[in-house]
Amino acid sequence: MASPFRPALELMTQYAAYHRDRRNIATHFVGIPLIVFAIGVLLARLQFSIGGIALNGAWALCAVSALWYLTRGEFTLGLATVAVNALLMALATPLAEGSVAAWLAWGLGSFIVGWVIQFVGHYYEGRKPAFVDDMVGLLVGPMFVVGEWLFALGWGRELLAEIERRVGPTHLRDLAHPAT
């Protein structure tokens, strides 16, 4: 298994190789945030205290993943990913305070819907999700979505050009023909 501590360029390139169909990328703009949100809802119910500071599992995961994102060599991309994940945790946390039924409905419902959307995207792609071959893809997914959003806004042209040089441009796969 490859190291999870590779630079953002390597991580994004590997992930992009599984995500070249524009319809698949579009589904990831919905599916991945739903999954991150769902994980936040589910983990926020886990309450604990460290040094007198009240925390929950969602914010603990957000903090640990923030360190990872900020140390992949693309600080702006890492910071933007941390900000998006933190926003999702902030939205998720209050839902853990409701009844068990509401908490599970929000958490499991968002998780399942998010993954269904992901698998629809991978149908268009004609490839399995990246995490099947490398579990670090579960961390790269949010960074990839934020990166795609930043690329669309004009940030990271050199990073995008290098990713596309390595794995090719995005396209629309002809569904009548098998993936190559």
C-alpha positions as CSV (number, residue, x, y, z in Angstrom):
1,M,0.0,0.0,0.0
2,A,1.3,3.5,-0.9
3,S,1.9,5.9,1.9
4,P,-1.0,8.2,2.8
5,F,1.5,11.0,3.3
6,R,2.2,11.6,-0.4
7,P,2.1,15.1,-1.8
8,A,-1.2,16.6,-3.0
9,L,-0.1,16.3,-6.7
10,E,0.4,12.5,-6.4
11,L,-2.8,12.0,-4.4
12,M,-4.9,14.1,-6.7
13,T,-3.4,12.5,-9.8
14,Q,-4.1,9.0,-8.5
15,Y,-7.7,10.0,-7.6
16,A,-8.2,11.8,-10.9
17,A,-7.3,8.7,-12.8
18,Y,-10.6,7.2,-11.5
19,H,-12.5,10.4,-12.2
20,R,-12.3,11.6,-15.8
21,D,-15.9,11.5,-16.8
22,R,-17.5,14.9,-16.1
23,R,-20.8,13.3,-15.0
24,N,-18.9,11.3,-12.4
25,I,-17.1,14.4,-11.1
26,A,-20.5,16.2,-11.0
27,T,-22.0,13.5,-8.8
28,H,-19.0,13.8,-6.5
29,F,-19.9,17.5,-5.8
30,V,-23.1,16.2,-4.1
31,G,-22.1,12.7,-2.9
32,I,-18.9,13.5,-1.1
33,P,-20.2,16.4,0.9
34,L,-23.2,14.3,1.9
35,I,-20.9,11.5,3.1
36,V,-18.7,13.9,5.0
37,F,-21.8,15.5,6.5
38,A,-23.2,12.1,7.4
39,I,-19.9,11.1,9.1
40,G,-20.1,14.3,11.1
41,V,-23.7,13.7,12.2
42,L,-22.8,10.1,13.3
43,L,-19.6,11.0,15.1
44,A,-20.9,14.2,16.8
45,R,-22.9,12.0,19.1
46,L,-19.6,10.7,20.6
47,Q,-18.9,13.3,23.3
48,F,-15.7,13.5,25.4
49,S,-13.5,16.0,27.1
50,I,-9.7,16.6,26.8
51,G,-8.1,18.9,29.4
52,G,-11.5,20.2,30.4
53,I,-12.4,21.1,26.7
54,A,-15.7,19.4,25.6
55,L,-15.3,17.8,22.2
56,N,-17.1,15.3,20.0
57,G,-16.0,12.8,17.4
58,A,-16.8,14.9,14.4
59,W,-14.6,17.8,15.5
60,A,-11.8,15.4,16.6
61,L,-11.8,13.8,13.1
62,C,-12.0,17.3,11.5
63,A,-8.9,18.4,13.5
64,V,-6.9,15.3,12.7
65,S,-7.8,15.4,9.0
66,A,-7.0,19.1,9.0
67,L,-3.4,18.3,9.9
68,W,-3.2,15.9,7.0
69,Y,-4.7,18.2,4.4
70,L,-2.5,21.1,5.5
71,T,0.7,19.1,5.1
72,R,0.2,17.7,1.6
73,G,2.2,20.6,0.0
74,E,-0.7,22.6,-1.5
75,F,-1.6,24.9,1.4
76,T,-4.4,26.8,-0.3
77,L,-6.1,23.5,-1.4
78,G,-5.6,22.1,2.1
79,L,-7.0,25.1,3.8
80,A,-10.0,25.3,1.5
81,T,-10.7,21.6,2.2
82,V,-10.4,22.1,5.9
83,A,-12.8,25.0,5.7
84,V,-15.4,23.0,3.7
85,N,-15.1,20.1,6.1
86,A,-15.4,22.3,9.1
87,L,-18.6,23.9,7.6
88,L,-20.0,20.4,7.1
89,M,-19.1,19.5,10.7
90,A,-20.8,22.7,12.0
91,L,-23.9,21.8,10.1
92,A,-23.8,18.2,11.2
93,T,-23.1,18.7,14.9
94,P,-26.6,20.0,16.0
95,L,-28.3,17.0,14.4
96,A,-26.5,14.7,16.9
97,E,-28.4,16.4,19.7
98,G,-31.8,15.2,18.6
99,S,-33.5,11.9,19.3
100,V,-31.7,8.7,18.4
101,A,-34.2,8.2,15.6
102,A,-33.6,11.6,14.1
103,W,-29.8,11.3,14.6
104,L,-29.7,8.0,12.8
105,A,-32.1,9.1,10.1
106,W,-29.9,12.1,9.3
107,G,-26.6,10.3,9.6
108,L,-27.4,7.0,7.9
109,G,-29.8,8.6,5.4
110,S,-27.2,11.1,4.2
111,F,-24.5,8.4,4.2
112,I,-26.6,6.1,2.0
113,V,-27.8,8.8,-0.3
114,G,-24.3,10.1,-0.7
115,W,-22.9,6.6,-1.6
116,V,-25.8,5.9,-4.0
117,I,-24.9,9.2,-5.8
118,Q,-21.2,8.2,-5.8
119,F,-22.0,4.8,-7.4
120,V,-24.2,6.4,-10.1
121,G,-21.2,8.6,-10.9
122,H,-18.9,5.5,-11.2
123,Y,-21.4,3.9,-13.5
124,Y,-20.8,6.8,-15.9
125,E,-17.1,6.5,-15.3
126,G,-17.1,2.7,-15.9
127,R,-14.6,2.3,-13.0
128,K,-14.7,1.4,-9.4
129,P,-14.2,4.1,-6.8
130,A,-10.6,5.0,-6.1
131,F,-10.7,3.9,-2.4
132,V,-11.2,0.3,-3.5
133,D,-7.5,0.2,-4.5
134,D,-6.2,2.7,-1.9
135,M,-8.1,3.6,1.2
136,V,-6.5,7.0,1.4
137,G,-8.9,7.8,-1.4
138,L,-11.5,8.3,1.3
139,L,-9.5,11.3,2.5
140,V,-8.6,12.5,-1.0
141,G,-12.2,12.6,-2.2
142,P,-13.1,15.8,-0.3
143,M,-9.8,17.4,-1.4
144,F,-10.5,16.4,-5.0
145,V,-14.0,18.0,-4.9
146,V,-12.6,21.2,-3.4
147,G,-9.8,21.2,-5.9
148,E,-12.2,20.8,-8.8
149,W,-14.2,23.8,-7.4
150,L,-11.0,25.9,-7.1
151,F,-9.8,24.9,-10.6
152,A,-13.2,26.1,-12.0
153,L,-12.6,29.4,-10.2
154,G,-9.2,29.7,-11.8
155,W,-6.9,28.7,-8.9
156,G,-4.2,26.1,-9.4
157,R,-3.8,26.1,-13.2
158,E,-0.4,24.6,-13.0
159,L,-1.6,21.8,-10.7
160,L,-4.5,21.1,-12.9
161,A,-2.3,21.1,-16.0
162,E,0.1,18.6,-14.4
163,I,-2.8,16.3,-13.3
164,E,-4.2,16.4,-16.9
165,R,-0.8,15.8,-18.4
166,R,-0.5,12.6,-16.3
167,V,-4.1,11.2,-16.6
168,G,-5.6,13.1,-19.5
169,P,-8.5,15.6,-19.7
170,T,-12.0,15.1,-18.5
171,H,-14.5,13.7,-21.0
172,L,-18.0,12.2,-21.4
173,R,-17.6,8.4,-21.7
174,D,-19.7,6.8,-24.4
175,L,-21.9,4.5,-22.4
176,A,-22.6,2.3,-25.4
177,H,-18.9,1.2,-25.3
178,P,-16.9,-0.5,-22.5
179,A,-14.5,1.6,-20.5
180,T,-10.9,1.5,-21.7
